[in-house]
Amino acid sequence: MPDRLEEIKQRMAAATLGPWELREYPGEAGLLSIWVGQFLIAGNESCLPPEQERANMEFILHARQDIPYLIRRLEAAEALPKKEVANG
């Protein structure tokens, strides 16, 4: 099984390229959806194939856990003396 960092990289690679934008769904006040340019990529009536929309949803779903994990790893790496980072 891949390690956690590899899983995050796989989800990132599978998701639609950005930049992503959060907008209200046209004609539906309060209903939010995610867009890339003119394309609805997550929400009602997405223009993507189901497997691509699922990859985007998986990316979003895991972000709440993935980002703190990545921040902890980055902070740990930054806390190492420069010499250890270069050798390591």
C-alpha positions, 0 to 999 in steps of 0.5 A: 500500500502506498504511503500517505504522501503517495496517496495525496499525490495520486489524488492531486494528479487525478483531480481536474487542473485548476484554478478552481473557483467556488460559485453559486449555482446559476439560478439557485441562490445558496447552492454552491458549485465548483468551476474551472473557467466556464466548466462546472466540475463539481456540483449539480449537472457537472460537465465532467465524466462521472469518474472525473467528478468523483476524483475531484470529490475525493480530492476535496473530501480528503483536503481537511486531513491532507493539508494539516498532515502536509503542514506538519511534515513541512514544519518538521522538515523546516525545523531540521538543521540545514545540514540534515535537510541537505543530506537527507 
